[in-house]
Amino acid sequence: MATEDESSTWRTFVFGDEDLPDPDYPIDHVPRDERKGLVSISAVLLGFVFFAGTLWSGAEVGAAMGFGPMLSATAVGYAILGVYVAALCGIAAKAGLTTVLLARYSFGRWGAKFADLLLGGTQVGWFGVTIPMVAIPTATFFGVESRSLILALIVVWGVLHLATAYFGYEGMEKLSLIAVPILVVVGLLSVFIAVQDAGGVSGLFAGTGGGEMGFAAAVTIVVGTFISGGTQAPNWARFASSTRVGFWAGLIAFLVGNGFLFLSGAVGGAVYDVTPAGDLYEVLAAQGLAAIGLIALILNIWTTNDNAAYAFGVAGSEAFEFDRKRPFVLAGGTVGILLALAGAESLLIPWLSTLGQYVPPLGGVIIADFLLCWRLDIPRMDDVDFAGVRWIAVLGYGVGIVVAILTAGQVVPGVGAPQVLPSPGGAALNGLVAAFVVHTVAYYLLEETGVLAGHDVDGAAERL
């Protein structure tokens, strides 16, 4: 039977110091005196976007189109992605709220629970499919073939990925401030070596590609690589000291940072015949830098996966309206590790495809709501009597996902649907634009005119 001291120790481990507020404010506005500057916010967001899957996407597009056309598609795609995420980050910095708390304003108190399920649940799955991406190369590097030891590595890496999320923004900030400069230097070194091995820049541009990918399809891939993840960016941008800092941090991470990673993958994929094409570890190993490659991969995956753990932690806090995230970080992480042990890594590509359809319309509704409906005149949550469900947002989101489905030609991977809509920016972009437009129109036609009820805001509400 556990003693009182043992119970107290376990309770502190799960909940933290209950005499103090959670330093990450998972169900409240981040206070102004807890806000961070551009370097801090940018570091955390750059750590989030430095993900191996972006390298693979860059290699795929470069191989299909050739290097020159790929650069054009990359510029257009990341301009779209950067502006989208930067807008969300600016809104989050203004309100000091996570994505799921922003969704409470847009969808209502009970409507936001769907956002919790969508954003938190999908990030648990992301956590599970991503752990093996570092555990298996670690085993390969050290010559480990035993299945039991590989499973043990999955558990070890899963726990480590949870650790920085467990300590919240401060833990992720410290890791990112170390990891991001290393990853940038390693990326630049790898690109420099690859360009030399290709015979210079002219050698890269000499490749014509396979010709099997058009410009629109390439832009779709570029936008799709991180548009769903970008919808979670407010979880960290809410700590920004100002709307401007939040906006620029989002733009730096998702335009410059993600674009740099995509370009690195295209260069590596064009020069070295590795599997998967453009893979950070395999490219560096081909360059004779296997040990550096493993370190870079570890940091690459870790700084992305701890963000996933943090995301399902704050989503759980909103869902249960509980002012501490740690229990949900630990519970979701346990589920994610079990998924990884069950072999969930094979689901990475279909998982990305599903996220790209169902998450961006949520972001479209939030951006429309805060920019065009609230007009950034945001009352504090304590001064709002939230509607149970805000139906104009449900309508906007519903139309958005239908548009995304009819653009992609699938409900989920393996379940088809008519592909009847053009896709110059892909299902993700079409879905979020449709949600943005419908929500805005419905607000002015139905809610402003009193046909549908919205939230009740105290006349003396404090505005942020």
N, C-alpha and C positions, 0 to 999 in steps of 0.2 A: 504493500500500500504506500502510495507516494506521501512523503512528508509535506508539511506546509511550505517549507523552504523550496523543495523540489517543484511543487506546484507553482510557486511564485516565479521560479526561474523559467519554467516552460511558458507561463503566461506572458512574462516579459519578452521571451524570444518570439512569441507569436504576435503579440500586440504592441510591443515597445513599451516605453515609459508612459503609463496611462495617466500620470499626473500632468503630462505635457501634451500639447496638441501634436498631431502627426505633422512633421516638418514639411510634408509634401501637400498638405491641404487637399486631400482627394475629393472632398465634397463641399469645398468652399472657395471663395476668391483668394488668390495668393496675395497677401498683404504687400503694400508698396515697399516696405522696408526689407522684404525678402526677395526682391527682384534682382536680376542678373544683367550684366552687360553683354555686348555683342560677341565678344570672344567666347564667353562661357556658353551662351545659347548656340552659337555657330558650331562649337566643338561637339556638343552633344548631338546636334542634328546631323553633322557630318559623320560622326560615328555611326549614327543610325543608317545613313544612306550608303555607307561603304559596305556593300554586300556583294558576295561572289556571283550571285545570279545576274547582276547588272553586267559583269564582265562577259558572261556567256552570251547575253543578249547582244552586246556590242560585237562579239566575234561572229555571231549568226548573221547580223545585218551586214557587216563588212564583207563577209564571204559571199553573200548573195548579191550585193549591189556593186561592190568595188569601193575603194576607199574614198574617192572624191564624192560620189553621190551620197555615200553614207554620212559624210560631214554635213551636207545640206539637211538631210532628214533628222540628224541629231540636233542641229541648231533649232529647227522648227519644233521638234518634239519636246525638247527641254525648255524652250521658251514657254510653251503651253503648261508644262508640268510646274515650272518654276513660279509662274504667275499664280497658278491655282493654289499651290501650297503657301506661297508668300501671303496671299490674301487671307487664308485660314490662320496663319501664324500672327498676322497683324490683328485680326479679330480676337484671337486668344489672348494676346498681350493686353489689349484694351480691357477685356473682361476678366483676365486672370483665371480662366476656367479651362478644364480639360475638354476634349471633344465630346464626351458623353454628357457633360454638364451644359455645354453649348446646345446639345441636342435637346435638353430639357426645355430650354427657351423655345426651340423650333418645333418640337413634337409634343410637348406637354409632359406632365409628371409620369404618366404611365406609358405614353408613346416613347419616351426616352429609354424605357426598359428594352425595347426592341434594339435600339442602338447599342445598349450594353451587351446584349446577346450577340449582335452582329460583330461589333468591334472587339469585344472581349473574347468571345468564342473563337473567332477566326484567328486571333493572336495566340491562343492556346495551341491551335493546330499549327500555326507558323512555328512556334517554339519547338514543337515536336518534330516537324519535318526538317528543321535546320540543324539540330544538334549533331546528327550523323555526318553533316558536311564538314565538320572539324574532327569528329571522333575517328572516322574511317581513315582520313589522311594521316592522322597521328599514328594510328596503328600501322599504316603502310610505311611511314618514315622509319619507325623503329622495328620493322620486320615482324610485327605481331600478327599471327594468323589464327590464333585461338578465338573461337566465337565467344567464349565466356569472357575473355579479356577485352574483346571489342565492346561487348555489352557493358562491362565495367567502366570502360572509357566513356561510353555514352552517359552513364550515371554521373561520373566525375565532371564531365564538361557541362552537363545539365545543371548540376549543383553550382558550379562556378558561374555560369550564366545567370543563375538566380541570385547569386550573392550580391552583385552590384545593384540589381533592381531592388533587392531587399533593403539596401541602405538608401534607396530613393535617388532623387536628383543628384545629391552630393556624391553618391557612389559612382553614378554614371558619368558625372562631370569629371571626376578624378581619372577614371579609366580613359575617357575620350581625350582629355588633354595630353595623355601619354600616347595613346594609340594613333590619333589622327595625324600628328606630325610624322610619326614613323611610317604610316601607310602612304602618306604623300611622297616622302623621300623614296621609299621602295618602289612606288608606282612610277615616279619619274626616272629612277635608275633603270627599271625594267623597260620602259618605253625607249630610253636612250640606247640601250643594248640592242633592242629589237630593231630599231631604225638602222643601226649600223649593220646588223645581220641581214637586213633587207636590201642593203646596198644604197642606203640613204633615203631621203624623203621621196625622191623620184621613183625609187623601187616600190615604195608603198602605193603610190598613185598609178603605177604601171598596171596593177591588177585590175581587171575589168569586172570581176565577180562572176557568179554563175548566171546572173540575169533573171533569176526566178522570183525576185521580190520587187514590187513596185514601190514608188515613193510613199503612197498612202499607207501601205502595209508596214513599211519601215517606221513611219511616224507612229503608227498604232503600237508597235513593239516598244519604241522609245518611251511613249507616254505610259504604257501599261506596266513598265518595269517597276515603278514605285508610286503610281497614283493612289493605290489603295493604302500603302504605307504612309504617304503624304497626308492622308486624311486624319491620321493619328498624330501628326506633328504638333497640334495645339497642346498635347499633353506636356510638352517641354517648352514650347514657345510662350506659354502662359507665365513663365517666370521672367520674361523679358521686361526690362525697365521701362519700355515705352512701346507704343504701337509701331513706331519706325524701326526700333531694334528688332522686334519680332518679325516684321516684314522682310528686312534685309537679311536676317539670319536664315529665314526660310528660302529666300532667293539664292543666297550663297550656297546653301546645302543642296538644294534640289535643281538648281540650274548649273552652277559651277562645279560643285562636288560630284554630283551624279553624272554630269556630262563628262568630267575628267575620267571617271571610272569606266563609263561606257566606251570612251575613246581608247582607254588602255586595253580593254578587252578586244576591241577591233584590231588594234596593232598586234597584240599577242596572237590572236587567231589568224591574222594574215601571214605571220612569219613562221609560226611553229605549229607542227602537226601534233596536237595534244588532244586528249579527251578528258572532260568536255572542252570544246574549243574555247580558247581564251582564259581557261581556268588559272587563277592567280598562282596557286601552288605548282601546277604542272608546267606553266610557262617559266616560272623562276627556276624550277628544277631543270628544265631544258637549257636554261642559261647558266647552269652550274651553280645555282644559288638555292639548293633544296632546303637547307636549314633556314635561310632567311625567308624562303617561301612559306615554310610551316609557321614561323612566327607571325608573318603577315596574315596568313589565313586565320590563325587563332584570333588575332586582334580584329580582323575583318568580321568574323562571325560573332565574336563575343559582343562587340559594340552594337551589333544589330539585334542580337537575341535578348540582351538584357532590356532593350527598349520594348521588345514584345512582351516580356514578363511584366514590366512596369505598366504597359497598356492594359493587360488583363487585370492587373491589380487595381487600377483606378476605376476600370469598368465595373468590377465587382463591388467596389465601395459605393458607386452611384446606384447600382442595381438594388443593393440592400440598404442604401442610405446609412451606411456605417462609416464612421469618420476615421477609419484606419485601413490602409491598403495591404499591410503585411500578410494578414491571413489569406487574402485572395492571391497575392503573389505566390505564397507557399502552396496553396491548394492547386492553383492553375499550373504552376511549375511541375508539381507532382504528376498531374494528368499529362502534361507535355512530355515529361521524361518517359512515362509509360507508353505513350504513342511512339516515341522514338525507339524504344526497346521492341515494339511490335513491328517495326519496319516501315514507319510512315514516310521515310524520305522519298520513297517512290512516288509519292503524291504531290511533290513540290510543284511541278508544272501545272497540273490541273488545279491545284490550290491557288496558284497565282492567277490563273484564268478566272476562277470563280470570284476571287477578291476583286479583280478588275471590273467585273460586271456589277456587283452588288454594293460595293462600298462607295465609289465615286458619286452616285446620285445623292447619297446622304450628305456628302460635302457640298454638292450643288445647292441643296436646300438650305444648309447652314449659311453659306456665303450670301445667298439671295436674302435670307431672313435678316441677317445682321447688317448688311450693307444697304438694302433697298427698303426693308420693312422697319426694322428698329433704327436704321440710319446711324448706327453706332452710338445711339443715345440709350445706353444699356442700364436698366435699373439693377440694383443689387438683388440677389435671390430672395433675401429676407423680406423685401418689399413687393414681391410678386406672389399673387395667389394663382399658381399654375393650373391651367385647365388639365383635365385628365388626359385627353387626347386632342391635339390641335390638327384638325382634319385637313386643313389646306396643305400642311406639310406631308401628311400621309398621301394625299392626292399627288403632290409633286414627286415624292419618292416613288410612288407606284408607277406613274407614267415614266419616270426615269429608268426604272429597271425593265419595264416592258420595251422601251426604246433600245436599251442595252442588249436585251435578249434578241430582238429582231435585227439588231446590227450584227451580233456575234453568230447568230444562227444556232444558238444552243441555250438551254435552260441552265444546265450544268454540263461539264464535260461528259460526253456519252449520252446525253439526253438532248436530242435535236429540236430545233424550232425553225420556222421559215426565216430565211435571211433575206429580208426585203428592203432594208434601209442601207443607203450608202455609208461608207465608213472612212472618210478622209482622215479622221483622227481616232478611229477605232471605237469599240463599244464603250470603253470607259469615258471618253470625251463626249460621245453622243448622249450617254445616259446622264452625265452630270449637267450638260447644257439643257437638256429637256427638263430635268428636275428644277433647275434654276429658273427657267422661263415659266413653267407651270405654277410653281410656288408663288412667284412674284405676281403673276396675273390673278391667281386665286385670292391672294391677300387683298388686292385692291378691289376686286369684283365681289368677293364674298365676305371677308372679315371686316374690312373698313366700312362696308355698307351695312353691317349688322346681320347679314344673312346667316353667318356662322359665328359662334362665339369664340373669343380668344382668351388670353389671360386677363386677370384683373390686376392692375398696377396701382399701388397706393399713390394718391395725388401728390404726397410729400416725399415720394421715393428718392433716395439718394442715387444719383446717376454717376456712372463710372467714367 
